Amino acid sequence: MSSKPSIVLVHGFWGGAAHWAKVIVELNRRGYDSLHAVENPLTSLADDVERTRKMVRQVDGPVLLAGHSYGGAVITQAGDLPNVAGLVYVAAFAPDAGESVAQIGEWRVAQAAAAGNIAPDSDGLVWIRQDKFGESFCQDLPADEALVMAVTQKAPAGSTAGDTVSDPAWKTKPTWYQVSANDRMIHPDSERQMAERMKPQSTIELDASHASLASRPAEIADLIDQAATSLT
């Protein structure tokens, strides 16, 4: 039986569990045989946290949670379960108590390069314009990969961004953080600010877009591996 912790991967807005595809393959090559990727409904923070908690509860032994983008808010709230041993944030939101993703987005809204490419539809779902998806979310991916992400994007309910975290797990669990220096969805300085206040075990900065989990999977796997090894 492997001594490595199980890894539960949590996606963010405008994507699904498959956004972790390259990281999953990389971690499997490194001997991680208990890998799980949550498919969140993106209907509310409470719904997404509960979906993540259900998966974590099905896992025996310690769990390392990794969240990308809005998935960072999810693991911040869901990470209080006793078998969650640590948290890895990948170009992710890490709200404090009483904070929402929307509030953090307002820190530097005028500087967020992709802000004008996001709009709600008549049903209250929020989308990135398909013709602007590549340049907004994943400008360092090949055009065909960016197209697939754009067409298959999973739009969140707009109200989800305003849902607040009540008890941030990063205050009590060890954390690791990856900053994307060329992020156009979350301003890189906001990522640095969130990382700094968490006092993580390690912070790495990559010359990457918001979709660092797809464009730099080896480095993201390195960070997850580092976290998992330290917890073993």
JOUR-V631099 format. One record per residue. N is the residue number from 0. OMEGA is omega in degrees with one decimal (NA if undefined). NEAR is the number of other C-alpha atoms within 10 Angstrom. D_LAST is the distance of its C-alpha to the last C-alpha in Angstrom with 1 decimal. Layout:
BEGIN
n=N omega=OMEGA near=NEAR d_last=D_LAST
n=N omega=OMEGA near=NEAR d_last=D_LAST
END
This chain:
BEGIN
n=0 omega=-178.5 near=4 d_last=13.3
n=1 omega=175.2 near=9 d_last=10.4
n=2 omega=-179.6 near=11 d_last=6.8
n=3 omega=175.9 near=19 d_last=6.2
n=4 omega=171.1 near=27 d_last=7.0
n=5 omega=179.7 near=23 d_last=10.7
n=6 omega=176.6 near=27 d_last=12.4
n=7 omega=-175.1 near=22 d_last=15.7
n=8 omega=-174.3 near=24 d_last=18.2
n=9 omega=-177.9 near=30 d_last=21.1
n=10 omega=179.9 near=27 d_last=24.3
n=11 omega=176.8 near=25 d_last=27.0
n=12 omega=172.9 near=22 d_last=30.8
n=13 omega=176.0 near=22 d_last=33.0
n=14 omega=177.7 near=19 d_last=30.5
n=15 omega=-177.1 near=21 d_last=28.5
n=16 omega=-177.4 near=15 d_last=25.3
n=17 omega=174.0 near=15 d_last=26.7
n=18 omega=179.4 near=22 d_last=26.4
n=19 omega=-169.3 near=21 d_last=22.8
n=20 omega=-175.9 near=13 d_last=24.2
n=21 omega=177.5 near=18 d_last=23.6
n=22 omega=178.1 near=23 d_last=20.0
n=23 omega=179.6 near=22 d_last=19.4
n=24 omega=-178.9 near=15 d_last=21.1
n=25 omega=179.9 near=17 d_last=19.2
n=26 omega=177.5 near=21 d_last=15.7
n=27 omega=177.2 near=14 d_last=17.1
n=28 omega=-178.2 near=10 d_last=18.3
n=29 omega=173.7 near=12 d_last=14.9
n=30 omega=177.0 near=10 d_last=13.8
n=31 omega=-175.3 near=19 d_last=12.6
n=32 omega=174.9 near=16 d_last=14.7
n=33 omega=-177.7 near=16 d_last=14.1
n=34 omega=-178.4 near=17 d_last=15.8
n=35 omega=178.8 near=17 d_last=18.2
n=36 omega=-178.7 near=21 d_last=20.8
n=37 omega=171.2 near=21 d_last=22.8
n=38 omega=-176.1 near=18 d_last=26.6
n=39 omega=-179.2 near=25 d_last=27.7
n=40 omega=-178.1 near=17 d_last=31.5
n=41 omega=179.3 near=27 d_last=31.8
n=42 omega=173.6 near=16 d_last=34.5
n=43 omega=176.8 near=19 d_last=33.1
n=44 omega=-179.9 near=27 d_last=30.0
n=45 omega=179.6 near=17 d_last=30.1
n=46 omega=-177.5 near=15 d_last=30.5
n=47 omega=176.7 near=25 d_last=27.6
n=48 omega=-179.5 near=22 d_last=25.3
n=49 omega=177.5 near=16 d_last=26.4
n=50 omega=179.4 near=17 d_last=25.8
n=51 omega=179.0 near=25 d_last=22.2
n=52 omega=178.9 near=20 d_last=21.6
n=53 omega=179.3 near=13 d_last=23.2
n=54 omega=-179.5 near=14 d_last=20.8
n=55 omega=-178.8 near=26 d_last=17.7
n=56 omega=179.3 near=14 d_last=19.4
n=57 omega=-175.1 near=8 d_last=19.8
n=58 omega=175.0 near=17 d_last=16.1
n=59 omega=176.4 near=11 d_last=14.6
n=60 omega=-175.5 near=15 d_last=11.2
n=61 omega=-178.7 near=20 d_last=9.1
n=62 omega=169.5 near=26 d_last=10.7
n=63 omega=178.9 near=27 d_last=10.6
n=64 omega=175.0 near=31 d_last=14.3
n=65 omega=-178.1 near=28 d_last=16.2
n=66 omega=175.9 near=27 d_last=19.9
n=67 omega=173.7 near=27 d_last=22.8
n=68 omega=176.5 near=23 d_last=26.0
n=69 omega=176.1 near=27 d_last=27.1
n=70 omega=174.6 near=29 d_last=23.8
n=71 omega=175.9 near=26 d_last=22.4
n=72 omega=-180.0 near=32 d_last=24.8
n=73 omega=-178.7 near=34 d_last=23.7
n=74 omega=176.2 near=32 d_last=20.0
n=75 omega=-179.8 near=30 d_last=21.3
n=76 omega=-175.6 near=27 d_last=23.1
n=77 omega=-173.7 near=25 d_last=21.0
n=78 omega=179.9 near=28 d_last=17.7
n=79 omega=178.2 near=19 d_last=18.9
n=80 omega=-172.1 near=13 d_last=17.9
n=81 omega=-178.9 near=11 d_last=15.8
n=82 omega=173.1 near=16 d_last=13.1
n=83 omega=-174.1 near=25 d_last=12.7
n=84 omega=-178.0 near=23 d_last=9.7
n=85 omega=-174.7 near=26 d_last=11.0
n=86 omega=175.5 near=28 d_last=14.0
n=87 omega=-178.9 near=30 d_last=15.1
n=88 omega=-177.6 near=31 d_last=18.9
n=89 omega=-175.8 near=29 d_last=20.9
n=90 omega=-163.7 near=34 d_last=24.4
n=91 omega=171.0 near=29 d_last=24.2
n=92 omega=176.4 near=28 d_last=25.9
n=93 omega=-175.1 near=32 d_last=24.1
n=94 omega=170.8 near=27 d_last=26.9
n=95 omega=178.9 near=23 d_last=27.4
n=96 omega=179.3 near=15 d_last=29.0
n=97 omega=-179.6 near=12 d_last=32.3
n=98 omega=174.8 near=17 d_last=31.7
n=99 omega=174.5 near=22 d_last=32.1
n=100 omega=-179.6 near=24 d_last=31.5
n=101 omega=179.7 near=18 d_last=35.3
n=102 omega=178.2 near=16 d_last=35.4
n=103 omega=177.2 near=20 d_last=32.9
n=104 omega=-180.0 near=18 d_last=34.8
n=105 omega=-179.6 near=13 d_last=37.9
n=106 omega=-176.3 near=14 d_last=36.5
n=107 omega=-174.2 near=14 d_last=37.8
n=108 omega=-178.1 near=16 d_last=39.5
n=109 omega=-177.8 near=12 d_last=42.4
n=110 omega=-179.1 near=15 d_last=40.1
n=111 omega=-170.0 near=19 d_last=38.1
n=112 omega=-174.4 near=16 d_last=39.6
n=113 omega=-172.8 near=20 d_last=39.2
n=114 omega=-177.6 near=16 d_last=40.4
n=115 omega=-177.6 near=12 d_last=43.8
n=116 omega=-177.4 near=16 d_last=42.5
n=117 omega=-178.5 near=15 d_last=41.1
n=118 omega=177.1 near=13 d_last=43.5
n=119 omega=172.7 near=14 d_last=43.7
n=120 omega=-175.4 near=11 d_last=45.7
n=121 omega=178.2 near=6 d_last=48.2
n=122 omega=179.4 near=8 d_last=45.6
n=123 omega=174.4 near=13 d_last=43.4
n=124 omega=-175.4 near=17 d_last=40.8
n=125 omega=-175.6 near=21 d_last=39.8
n=126 omega=163.9 near=21 d_last=39.8
n=127 omega=178.5 near=23 d_last=39.5
n=128 omega=-176.4 near=15 d_last=42.8
n=129 omega=-176.4 near=19 d_last=42.3
n=130 omega=178.7 near=12 d_last=44.3
n=131 omega=-174.4 near=18 d_last=42.2
n=132 omega=-176.9 near=23 d_last=38.7
n=133 omega=-177.4 near=24 d_last=37.9
n=134 omega=-177.5 near=18 d_last=39.0
n=135 omega=-167.4 near=24 d_last=37.3
n=136 omega=-167.7 near=23 d_last=33.9
n=137 omega=-174.4 near=27 d_last=33.2
n=138 omega=178.8 near=20 d_last=35.7
n=139 omega=174.0 near=20 d_last=33.6
n=140 omega=173.1 near=19 d_last=33.4
n=141 omega=-174.5 near=11 d_last=36.2
n=142 omega=-178.2 near=13 d_last=39.1
n=143 omega=176.8 near=10 d_last=38.6
n=144 omega=178.4 near=14 d_last=35.0
n=145 omega=178.2 near=21 d_last=36.1
n=146 omega=179.6 near=18 d_last=39.0
n=147 omega=177.4 near=13 d_last=36.8
n=148 omega=-178.3 near=21 d_last=34.6
n=149 omega=-175.9 near=22 d_last=37.8
n=150 omega=-176.6 near=13 d_last=39.5
n=151 omega=-177.6 near=13 d_last=36.5
n=152 omega=-179.6 near=18 d_last=35.4
n=153 omega=-174.0 near=20 d_last=34.6
n=154 omega=176.5 near=21 d_last=36.5
n=155 omega=167.8 near=22 d_last=35.2
n=156 omega=-176.5 near=20 d_last=37.6
n=157 omega=-178.0 near=20 d_last=38.8
n=158 omega=-177.1 near=15 d_last=38.4
n=159 omega=-178.1 near=22 d_last=34.6
n=160 omega=179.9 near=22 d_last=34.4
n=161 omega=179.9 near=14 d_last=36.0
n=162 omega=-173.8 near=18 d_last=33.6
n=163 omega=174.7 near=20 d_last=31.9
n=164 omega=-178.5 near=22 d_last=28.5
n=165 omega=-173.8 near=14 d_last=28.8
n=166 omega=-173.0 near=17 d_last=25.5
n=167 omega=-178.0 near=22 d_last=23.1
n=168 omega=-178.5 near=25 d_last=19.4
n=169 omega=177.3 near=24 d_last=18.7
n=170 omega=-176.8 near=16 d_last=20.4
n=171 omega=-178.5 near=13 d_last=17.8
n=172 omega=175.9 near=16 d_last=14.5
n=173 omega=-175.3 near=21 d_last=12.8
n=174 omega=174.4 near=24 d_last=14.5
n=175 omega=-174.2 near=23 d_last=15.2
n=176 omega=174.2 near=30 d_last=18.7
n=177 omega=176.9 near=24 d_last=20.8
n=178 omega=172.6 near=29 d_last=24.6
n=179 omega=-173.4 near=25 d_last=27.2
n=180 omega=-179.9 near=20 d_last=30.0
n=181 omega=-178.6 near=21 d_last=32.6
n=182 omega=178.4 near=26 d_last=31.7
n=183 omega=178.3 near=22 d_last=34.9
n=184 omega=172.4 near=23 d_last=33.6
n=185 omega=-178.4 near=31 d_last=31.8
n=186 omega=-179.2 near=26 d_last=33.2
n=187 omega=178.2 near=22 d_last=30.8
n=188 omega=175.1 near=16 d_last=31.8
n=189 omega=176.1 near=20 d_last=30.8
n=190 omega=178.9 near=24 d_last=27.3
n=191 omega=-179.6 near=19 d_last=27.2
n=192 omega=178.4 near=13 d_last=28.5
n=193 omega=179.5 near=20 d_last=25.9
n=194 omega=-176.2 near=24 d_last=23.1
n=195 omega=-177.4 near=12 d_last=24.7
n=196 omega=176.5 near=12 d_last=25.2
n=197 omega=-175.3 near=19 d_last=21.5
n=198 omega=-176.4 near=15 d_last=20.5
n=199 omega=174.3 near=19 d_last=17.4
n=200 omega=179.8 near=13 d_last=14.7
n=201 omega=171.9 near=15 d_last=16.3
n=202 omega=174.3 near=17 d_last=19.5
n=203 omega=177.5 near=15 d_last=20.8
n=204 omega=-179.2 near=16 d_last=24.4
n=205 omega=175.0 near=16 d_last=25.7
n=206 omega=-168.6 near=13 d_last=29.3
n=207 omega=174.3 near=22 d_last=29.0
n=208 omega=175.4 near=28 d_last=30.7
n=209 omega=-177.0 near=27 d_last=29.3
n=210 omega=-178.9 near=28 d_last=28.1
n=211 omega=178.6 near=29 d_last=25.6
n=212 omega=177.9 near=24 d_last=23.3
n=213 omega=-176.4 near=21 d_last=26.3
n=214 omega=-179.0 near=21 d_last=27.7
n=215 omega=-173.6 near=18 d_last=24.7
n=216 omega=-179.0 near=20 d_last=22.1
n=217 omega=-179.8 near=17 d_last=20.6
n=218 omega=176.0 near=18 d_last=19.9
n=219 omega=176.0 near=26 d_last=18.5
n=220 omega=175.7 near=20 d_last=16.1
n=221 omega=-178.0 near=15 d_last=15.3
n=222 omega=178.0 near=21 d_last=14.5
n=223 omega=178.7 near=24 d_last=12.4
n=224 omega=177.8 near=19 d_last=10.5
n=225 omega=179.3 near=14 d_last=10.2
n=226 omega=-178.5 near=22 d_last=8.9
n=227 omega=-179.4 near=24 d_last=6.4
n=228 omega=-179.8 near=12 d_last=5.2
n=229 omega=-179.2 near=11 d_last=5.6
n=230 omega=-176.1 near=15 d_last=3.8
n=231 omega=NA near=10 d_last=0.0
END
